[in-house]
Protein backbone atom coordinates (compact mmCIF):
# COMPACT_ATOMS: atom_id res chain seq x y z
CA UNK A 1 0.00 0.00 0.00
CA UNK A 2 1.28 3.43 -0.94
CA UNK A 3 2.33 5.75 1.89
CA UNK A 4 0.85 8.71 0.03
CA UNK A 5 -2.67 10.00 -0.50
CA UNK A 6 -1.83 11.58 -3.84
CA UNK A 7 -4.92 11.63 -6.04
CA UNK A 8 -7.19 10.33 -3.28
CA UNK A 9 -10.43 12.16 -2.49
CA UNK A 10 -11.40 12.88 1.11
CA UNK A 11 -14.83 14.05 2.26
CA UNK A 12 -14.31 15.68 5.68
CA UNK A 13 -17.11 17.09 7.81
CA UNK A 14 -16.28 20.11 9.94
CA UNK A 15 -13.05 20.70 8.02
CA UNK A 16 -13.06 24.50 8.19
CA UNK A 17 -10.89 24.51 11.33
CA UNK A 18 -9.24 22.43 14.04
CA UNK A 19 -8.65 18.72 13.70
CA UNK A 20 -10.70 18.44 10.51
CA UNK A 21 -8.61 21.09 8.79
CA UNK A 22 -5.37 19.53 10.06
CA UNK A 23 -6.36 16.17 8.54
CA UNK A 24 -7.21 17.97 5.30
CA UNK A 25 -3.88 19.78 5.18
CA UNK A 26 -1.90 16.59 5.85
CA UNK A 27 -3.64 14.93 2.93
CA UNK A 28 -3.20 18.04 0.78
CA UNK A 29 0.57 17.88 1.21
CA UNK A 30 0.40 14.53 -0.61
CA UNK A 31 -1.60 16.09 -3.43
CA UNK A 32 -5.02 14.81 -2.32
CA UNK A 33 -8.45 16.20 -3.16
CA UNK A 34 -10.50 17.43 -0.20
CA UNK A 35 -14.19 18.23 0.04
CA UNK A 36 -14.70 20.61 2.97
CA UNK A 37 -18.19 19.81 4.20
CA UNK A 38 -18.95 22.37 6.89
CA UNK A 39 -21.41 25.09 7.87
CA UNK A 40 -19.15 28.11 8.35
CA UNK A 41 -19.25 30.35 5.29
CA UNK A 42 -18.79 33.70 7.02
CA UNK A 43 -16.12 34.59 9.65
CA UNK A 44 -17.15 33.94 13.26
CA UNK A 45 -15.91 36.26 16.02
CA UNK A 46 -14.72 33.36 18.22
CA UNK A 47 -14.08 30.60 15.69
CA UNK A 48 -11.35 31.03 13.09
CA UNK A 49 -11.81 29.76 9.56
CA UNK A 50 -14.52 29.24 6.98
CA UNK A 51 -14.92 26.67 4.23
CA UNK A 52 -13.33 29.23 1.88
CA UNK A 53 -10.26 30.00 4.01
CA UNK A 54 -9.80 26.25 4.51
CA UNK A 55 -9.97 25.71 0.75
CA UNK A 56 -7.28 28.34 0.21
CA UNK A 57 -5.01 26.66 2.79
CA UNK A 58 -5.55 23.23 1.25
CA UNK A 59 -4.67 24.46 -2.22
CA UNK A 60 -1.63 26.31 -0.91
CA UNK A 61 -0.49 23.06 0.72
CA UNK A 62 -0.63 21.28 -2.63
CA UNK A 63 -4.10 19.77 -2.70
CA UNK A 64 -7.31 20.44 -4.57
CA UNK A 65 -10.23 21.77 -2.55
CA UNK A 66 -13.99 21.80 -2.90
CA UNK A 67 -15.73 23.93 -0.27
CA UNK A 68 -19.36 22.84 0.26
CA UNK A 69 -21.87 24.31 2.69
CA UNK A 70 -23.21 21.31 4.59
CA UNK A 71 -25.26 20.89 7.74
CA UNK A 72 -24.71 17.22 8.68
CA UNK A 73 -28.21 17.17 10.19
CA UNK A 74 -29.75 17.68 6.74
CA UNK A 75 -30.05 14.50 4.69
CA UNK A 76 -30.53 16.28 1.39
CA UNK A 77 -27.52 18.54 1.91
CA UNK A 78 -25.31 15.56 2.80
CA UNK A 79 -26.50 13.48 -0.16
CA UNK A 80 -26.00 16.38 -2.56
CA UNK A 81 -22.55 17.15 -1.16
CA UNK A 82 -21.38 13.56 -1.60
CA UNK A 83 -22.71 13.47 -5.15
CA UNK A 84 -21.04 16.79 -5.96
CA UNK A 85 -17.73 15.58 -4.52
CA UNK A 86 -17.79 12.34 -6.50
CA UNK A 87 -18.70 14.17 -9.71
CA UNK A 88 -16.09 16.89 -9.19
CA UNK A 89 -13.17 14.63 -8.29
CA UNK A 90 -14.21 11.37 -9.95
CA UNK A 91 -15.03 9.44 -6.79
CA UNK A 92 -14.65 9.34 -3.01
CA UNK A 93 -11.98 7.29 -1.22
CA UNK A 94 -12.12 8.45 2.40
CA UNK A 95 -14.84 9.84 4.65
CA UNK A 96 -13.93 11.59 7.90
CA UNK A 97 -16.71 12.22 10.41
CA UNK A 98 -15.16 15.08 12.34
CA UNK A 99 -18.09 17.47 12.80
CA UNK A 100 -19.17 17.48 16.43
CA UNK A 101 -21.25 19.45 18.89
CA UNK A 102 -20.19 19.71 22.52
CA UNK A 103 -21.89 20.93 25.68
CA UNK A 104 -20.38 19.80 28.97
CA UNK A 105 -23.03 19.88 31.66
CA UNK A 106 -24.98 17.53 33.90
CA UNK A 107 -28.56 16.53 33.20
CA UNK A 108 -30.09 19.42 35.14
CA UNK A 109 -28.16 22.02 33.16
CA UNK A 110 -28.67 20.38 29.77
CA UNK A 111 -31.61 21.80 27.84
CA UNK A 112 -33.23 19.30 25.52
CA UNK A 113 -32.45 21.44 22.49
CA UNK A 114 -28.75 20.99 23.30
CA UNK A 115 -29.27 17.26 23.83
CA UNK A 116 -30.96 17.08 20.44
CA UNK A 117 -28.23 19.10 18.71
CA UNK A 118 -25.42 16.87 20.00
CA UNK A 119 -27.21 13.69 19.00
CA UNK A 120 -28.22 15.07 15.61
CA UNK A 121 -24.68 16.21 14.77
CA UNK A 122 -22.56 13.56 16.48
CA UNK A 123 -24.37 10.23 16.40
CA UNK A 124 -27.02 10.75 13.73
CA UNK A 125 -24.88 12.95 11.50
CA UNK A 126 -21.92 10.56 11.48
CA UNK A 127 -24.18 7.56 10.85
CA UNK A 128 -25.96 9.34 8.00
CA UNK A 129 -22.81 10.62 6.29
CA UNK A 130 -21.31 7.13 6.47
CA UNK A 131 -24.50 5.44 5.24
CA UNK A 132 -24.88 7.76 2.26
CA UNK A 133 -21.16 7.50 1.39
CA UNK A 134 -21.10 3.70 1.13
CA UNK A 135 -22.22 3.51 -2.54
CA UNK A 136 -19.30 5.76 -3.49
CA UNK A 137 -16.76 4.02 -1.24
CA UNK A 138 -17.57 0.58 -2.68
CA UNK A 139 -16.01 1.80 -5.94
CA UNK A 140 -12.79 3.03 -4.27
CA UNK A 141 -9.54 1.04 -4.19
CA UNK A 142 -8.77 1.51 -0.49
CA UNK A 143 -11.90 2.95 1.15
CA UNK A 144 -11.89 4.22 4.71
CA UNK A 145 -14.46 5.73 7.06
CA UNK A 146 -13.00 7.41 10.13
CA UNK A 147 -14.93 8.63 13.17
CA UNK A 148 -13.31 11.14 15.52
CA UNK A 149 -14.81 9.33 18.49
CA UNK A 150 -13.63 7.56 21.65
CA UNK A 151 -12.94 3.95 22.57
CA UNK A 152 -15.97 2.17 24.01
CA UNK A 153 -14.79 2.33 27.62
CA UNK A 154 -18.18 2.29 29.34
CA UNK A 155 -17.29 3.65 32.75
CA UNK A 156 -19.52 5.79 34.95
CA UNK A 157 -16.83 8.46 35.28
CA UNK A 158 -17.03 9.24 31.55
CA UNK A 159 -20.77 9.93 31.78
CA UNK A 160 -21.62 11.37 35.19
CA UNK A 161 -20.53 14.96 34.59
CA UNK A 162 -21.91 15.26 31.04
CA UNK A 163 -24.24 12.38 30.24
CA UNK A 164 -25.77 13.92 27.12
CA UNK A 165 -22.43 14.71 25.47
CA UNK A 166 -20.98 11.31 26.33
CA UNK A 167 -24.03 9.54 24.92
CA UNK A 168 -23.67 11.47 21.67
CA UNK A 169 -19.93 10.76 21.30
CA UNK A 170 -20.30 7.10 22.21
CA UNK A 171 -23.10 6.97 19.64
CA UNK A 172 -20.46 7.67 16.99
CA UNK A 173 -18.32 4.85 18.37
CA UNK A 174 -21.24 2.43 18.38
CA UNK A 175 -21.67 3.26 14.69
CA UNK A 176 -18.03 2.25 14.16
CA UNK A 177 -18.66 -1.08 15.89
CA UNK A 178 -21.70 -1.83 13.76
CA UNK A 179 -20.58 -0.46 10.41
CA UNK A 180 -17.19 -2.19 10.61
CA UNK A 181 -18.97 -5.53 10.83
CA UNK A 182 -21.55 -4.64 8.22
CA UNK A 183 -19.03 -3.39 5.67
CA UNK A 184 -16.14 -5.81 6.29
CA UNK A 185 -17.01 -8.02 3.33
CA UNK A 186 -17.21 -4.94 1.13
CA UNK A 187 -13.62 -4.06 2.05
CA UNK A 188 -14.56 -0.68 3.54
CA UNK A 189 -12.59 0.03 6.70
CA UNK A 190 -14.42 1.73 9.56
CA UNK A 191 -12.34 2.92 12.51
CA UNK A 192 -12.39 5.41 15.37
CA UNK A 193 -9.54 7.75 16.28
CA UNK A 194 -9.24 9.67 19.55
CA UNK A 195 -6.50 11.88 21.03
CA UNK A 196 -4.70 10.84 24.20
CA UNK A 197 -4.42 14.46 25.32
CA UNK A 198 -6.46 17.57 24.81
CA UNK A 199 -5.84 19.14 21.41
CA UNK A 200 -5.22 22.85 20.89
CA UNK A 201 -8.40 23.81 19.02
CA UNK A 202 -10.90 26.63 19.26
CA UNK A 203 -13.29 24.32 21.15
CA UNK A 204 -10.70 23.66 23.85
CA UNK A 205 -9.85 27.34 24.09
CA UNK A 206 -13.44 28.60 24.19
CA UNK A 207 -15.29 25.86 26.04
CA UNK A 208 -12.91 23.90 28.21
CA UNK A 209 -10.02 25.82 29.67
CA UNK A 210 -8.66 28.80 27.77
CA UNK A 211 -4.96 29.53 27.40
CA UNK A 212 -3.83 27.34 30.29
CA UNK A 213 -5.34 24.20 28.81
CA UNK A 214 -4.17 25.15 25.33
CA UNK A 215 -0.59 25.18 26.56
CA UNK A 216 -1.12 21.76 28.18
CA UNK A 217 -2.32 20.34 24.85
CA UNK A 218 -0.85 18.83 21.74
CA UNK A 219 -1.36 20.33 18.30
CA UNK A 220 -3.98 18.96 15.88
CA UNK A 221 -1.14 17.65 13.70
CA UNK A 222 -0.77 14.54 15.88
CA UNK A 223 -4.32 13.49 15.05
CA UNK A 224 -3.75 14.37 11.40
CA UNK A 225 -0.60 12.24 11.23
CA UNK A 226 -2.40 9.32 12.87
CA UNK A 227 -5.30 9.68 10.43
CA UNK A 228 -2.85 9.71 7.52
CA UNK A 229 -1.30 6.49 8.81
CA UNK A 230 -4.75 4.90 8.96
CA UNK A 231 -5.68 5.96 5.43
CA UNK A 232 -2.44 4.58 3.97
CA UNK A 233 -3.06 1.17 5.54
CA UNK A 234 -4.91 -1.47 3.49
CA UNK A 235 -8.57 -1.24 4.45
CA UNK A 236 -8.95 -5.01 4.84
CA UNK A 237 -6.10 -5.06 7.38
CA UNK A 238 -7.41 -2.35 9.72
CA UNK A 239 -11.09 -2.10 10.55
CA UNK A 240 -13.29 -2.04 13.63
CA UNK A 241 -10.49 -0.52 15.70
CA UNK A 242 -10.67 2.18 18.37
CA UNK A 243 -7.30 3.89 18.05
CA UNK A 244 -5.52 6.41 20.27
CA UNK A 245 -3.36 8.84 18.28
CA UNK A 246 0.07 8.43 19.93
CA UNK A 247 -0.25 4.68 20.52
CA UNK A 248 -1.15 4.08 16.88
CA UNK A 249 1.70 6.26 15.64
CA UNK A 250 4.07 4.42 18.00
CA UNK A 251 2.91 1.10 16.53
CA UNK A 252 3.87 2.45 13.11
CA UNK A 253 7.41 3.29 14.21
CA UNK A 254 7.14 6.92 15.32
CA UNK A 255 9.19 7.76 18.39
CA UNK A 256 9.37 11.58 18.50
CA UNK A 257 6.25 13.21 19.94
CA UNK A 258 7.77 16.35 21.44
CA UNK A 259 7.10 18.50 18.37
CA UNK A 260 3.36 18.10 18.91
CA UNK A 261 3.47 19.83 22.32
CA UNK A 262 2.15 23.39 22.36
CA UNK A 263 4.33 24.20 25.39
CA UNK A 264 7.03 21.63 26.29
CA UNK A 265 7.26 23.04 29.84
CA UNK A 266 3.67 22.01 30.63
CA UNK A 267 2.38 18.59 31.66
CA UNK A 268 0.02 17.31 29.01
CA UNK A 269 -3.65 17.08 29.97
CA UNK A 270 -5.27 13.69 29.27
CA UNK A 271 -8.46 13.87 27.22
CA UNK A 272 -11.82 12.42 28.21
CA UNK A 273 -12.61 8.78 27.49
CA UNK A 274 -9.07 7.35 27.32
CA UNK A 275 -9.13 3.97 29.11
CA UNK A 276 -6.93 3.69 32.19
CA UNK A 277 -5.37 0.49 30.84
CA UNK A 278 -4.21 2.27 27.68
CA UNK A 279 -0.84 3.60 28.80
CA UNK A 280 0.91 6.39 26.85
CA UNK A 281 3.93 5.33 24.80
CA UNK A 282 5.83 8.43 25.99
CA UNK A 283 5.49 10.37 29.27
CA UNK A 284 3.00 13.24 29.46
CA UNK A 285 5.15 15.03 32.04
CA UNK A 286 6.91 18.35 31.22
CA UNK A 287 10.09 18.21 29.18
Beta strands, then each sheet from edge to edge (+ up, - down):
strand 1: 9-13
strand 2: 33-38
strand 3: 64-69
strand 4: 94-97
strand 5: 144-147
strand 6: 189-194
strand 7: 242-244
sheet 1: 3+ 2+ 1+ 4+ 5+ 6+ 7+
end
